[in-house]
Amino acid sequence: MNTSKGARILVVDDEPAIRRFLRTVLTAHGYTVFEAARGDDAVSQVSAQRPDVIVLDLGLPDMDGVQVTRVVREWSQTPIVILSVRGGEADKIAALDAGADDYLTKPFGTGELLARLRVALRRGARTTSEPIFVFERLRMDQTKRVVTIDGKPVPLTPTEYDLLRALVNDAGKVLTHHQLLRAVWGVGYDQEMHMLRVNISNLRKKIEPDAARPHYIVTEPGVGYRLRIIE
Amino acid sequence: MSTRPDPDALLARVTAETPERKRGKLKIFLGYAAGVGKTYAMLGAARQRKAQGVDVIVGYVETHGRAETDVLLNGLETLPRKTIEYRGVTLSDMDLDGVLARKPQLALVDELAHTNAEGMRHPKRVQDVLELLDAGIDVYTTLNIQHLESLNDVVAQITGVIVRETLPDSILDAADEIELVDLPPDELLQRLREGKIYVPEQAQRALQKFFRQGNLTALREMALRRAAMRVDDQMRDYMQMRAIPGPWAAAERLLVAVSPSAFGEKLVRRARHLADELNAQWFVVYVETQEKLKLSPSQADQLARTMRLAEELGAQTQTLAADQVTTAVIEFARARNITTIIAGKPARPRWLAFFRESVVDELIRASGDISVYIIHAEPDRRAKPARVEWMPRRPFLRYVMAVILVGLAIGASALLSPILHLTNVVMVFLLAVVLAAVYLGRGPAVVTSLLSVLAFDFFLVPPLLTFAVSDTQYILTFAALLVVGLVISQLTARMRERADAAREREQENATLYSLSRDLAVAADVNDILRALETNAVTMFGRQVMVLLANGSRKQLELVGKQAGAIDDNERAVAAWAYEHNQPAGRDTDTLPAAQMRFIPLRTVNGVIGVIGVAPSDSKSHLSPSQRRLFDTFASLAATALERARLSEEAQQAQTIKATEDLQNALLNSISHDLRTPLVSITGALSSLQEDDGTLSSATRQALIENAREETERLNRLVGNLLDMSRLEAGAMRLVRETSDIQDAIGSALEQLDRRLQGRQVKVDVADDVPLVWMDFSLIVQVLVNLIDNALKYSPRYTAIEIRARAQSNQIQVQVMDRGPGIPSKDLPHVFDKFYRVQHPDMVRGTGMGLVICKGIIQAHGGTITAENRLGGGTLITFTLPLKA
């Protein structure tokens, strides 16, 4: 897809070494790279350069990445991939809830970064959600409300179906616990974590080949879940 | 023997001179009576010093309106006096703080023996002067000879005027210079007649009595002698210091043996005279025998007064514990080369000497070549001790009881007299006397004996119901009954007093014991304070407060629960007590108007703070024995607090040591672990960089793969280090949420996906395992660490098993491998910091993984254990409670 190659990427990080590394790698893969070292600069670059995706570091000297996300989300749906360090779960959740699309924990491999960027670009390019989702053996047809594994229908409860649909509609994107609870149960169920856990567990038992080592529904510890769309 | 200067004495003199530089110099203008011109002389000398450029101020000078003196005041800076409203009267005295703040080189302070107005810091002006000297300010002052403590009696004898304001003689010795201001008595009387001497109206008569030729001559002689003695001393000191041989007076050494009686003070004063005249060194000892251990409170107080007076008069005092007074005194005298022993004449009836030799008699017999001076004196008029009121409660009732007792005896003897001979019936009365002595005390017992004799005569001896006696042999019975009765009452009463004293002492000991026991078990300062507070309430019925000096030493901080319950005035008193290392406040010599009494907490390392006792109301004072008890209380408190402080310091040192050890181990371990991956990475990268095409693509791939693995290892290590430091700092905060342990296991395996590389992993989570309230990310990390260990330490072809089970109130998770297991000697240590099991040919760990696991599990309230599996391999089990 041409949307991937030649896409414009804004890299926001205050560390020159990381910016240089990202520029080198991304340019080599055919992306056009812009850079910003500060939050305010990032915001003005987003409006001036209209990038296709933003790679945003959470720890910036002037304003933190969560704030940048909020400001950008006021007028732009440009996909945002957050860069964070291990242990910064609270910040990650805040950024995701503020509208960021994905996150990567430093240090990360180039392959992983490129894969996440591809997902983000695809999501950014998509205008309406596809009614039929297929990934490996899993197939979901929202027009018929049918989920199959290897073509065999899987009986799901309405809640499990809604949960899977929420994941599928944002396939590849991390959905926080909060976002999932709202999408499936609605406002007011934000604290009912156990319902989410139980339903995820049941859903996995029905669609995963090995529930102990989930393949489709990936747990992001302390943050939420994601539906895997890239092996 | 004494012709050569004693090296110790020389040294003492040298050390005495050196610090004196810092202390102010004291010059006393000594006169023998008011009006001889002391103030005039002092002002004259001060003007001279001022002319030499010395910074002189007038702290307090009373000119009594004498014109010639007033003139001298002109041109000298006079500090305003401090005035205090006291019961509607405005009193003024020297402003001590003003002088201290002004810090002149020389301060003039008139009338050294003056008693300050109530409300000033010190009750006595001499204390003000000492404080000025301590502050490094030179002081000129004036003093009349009759104010000297040791001359007090003599002056009273000669002039008939009792001088109330007295000063310890040591002040004269402490003076660096003494200037005698002399005026022949005739001229003094002339001046008095001319009205040149200020005489207050009310004291007119007394002074007229005082200003008599004979009195003045005697006083003048005393003043002259005192000054001469001082010059003599200085001369002797000088000669000795310069090793000038001279006709040394034979070194007389006096020893005064004192008893707890009021007579002791008199004895000490007389001894001081003798010592002065002989220029002798003198000692005062009190021998504490088993018997005398039980002193009544007033006796103990009297003894303390005597000893203090002796110290004030310049004696060396000592209390000796011994079985026998005489032997102890003689032994002490021999050891110190005493030439003369001074003792008081025993004031007791002569007939008693018949039964028991007095201490003085024994002394004289045992003294050998040591002279013994016996001094006679009636007990001191001024210091008459309060009579020991034995059994003070309702004494009247006791006498009534005595009469009833005699009545009962009469009844009993009336019943017995038909059966027994009359002389045996007397025994009934003796029994009454004994009962009275035991239960009612000395007075009632004496009354009982007297009444018994009378009653016996009246009711039992024929002719009955008269006091007449028909048979003269009954006179002997009467006499025997009386004497035996009196002796029994005396002896029994004394025994009882002793028992009472013993009981009192025992109680004191018991309270002190309970305090010291409480203090001994107190682990820290707070415990000690609690012990002090509760014990103070039981011992004194009042509150104590402890103020401890903080690091900067100047600031006193109130510790304990009554923080803030002390006002600024009391705090100032406490600060004074602390800075001067002396008791202050209520019932002391300093700031006695204060509410609380403060005692410095002295330890071997100096004063660490003060302890204050607050009275229950403003009227109540501590009794002398309570004060003594409080002193002991304070010293126990000081020791305990010092101990707590030291142990705290020791603990801190230990913690620092442990931290250092840890840091060293960490550095050793980390530097190795950090460098190893860097070596591989740098090596791989530089090979690739310098490659000119010779490396095969497989080699290049291998290098890259290796570098990448090593970076991951490095990343794990840094992650572990961060977790470790968070654990160490106690900053590991749990973010708990309802979590599925199966999900956590899955996440851990997902994270280890790369490293698993097709290893067989068996996950067995029972269906009944409930959701757990836990920090999901941290438990994932525990699982990652455990599974990673299992991977590292077991062969590739073996499976790794993970099992989760529900238990009554917890879940149990086990991670098992089929590796070599853990040597049993290492099992107890695997969760210790930086402990590494030595596996030959195995991957080295960092010694942090399991420690972090343990930290995380313990933070959850769970447990983690390691054991060896049956059939080989390691089994790590951890539990997590279901309810936090």
Interface residues (C-beta under 8 A of the other chain):
Chain A: R86 G87 E89 A90 P107 G109 H177 M193 H194 R197 V198 I200 S201 A211 A212 R213 P214 V218 T219 P221 G222
Chain B: R708 T711 N715 G719 L722 V735 E737 T738 S739 D740 Q742 D743 A744 I745 G746 S747 L749 E750 V761 V763 V765 L771 D775 F776 S777 V780
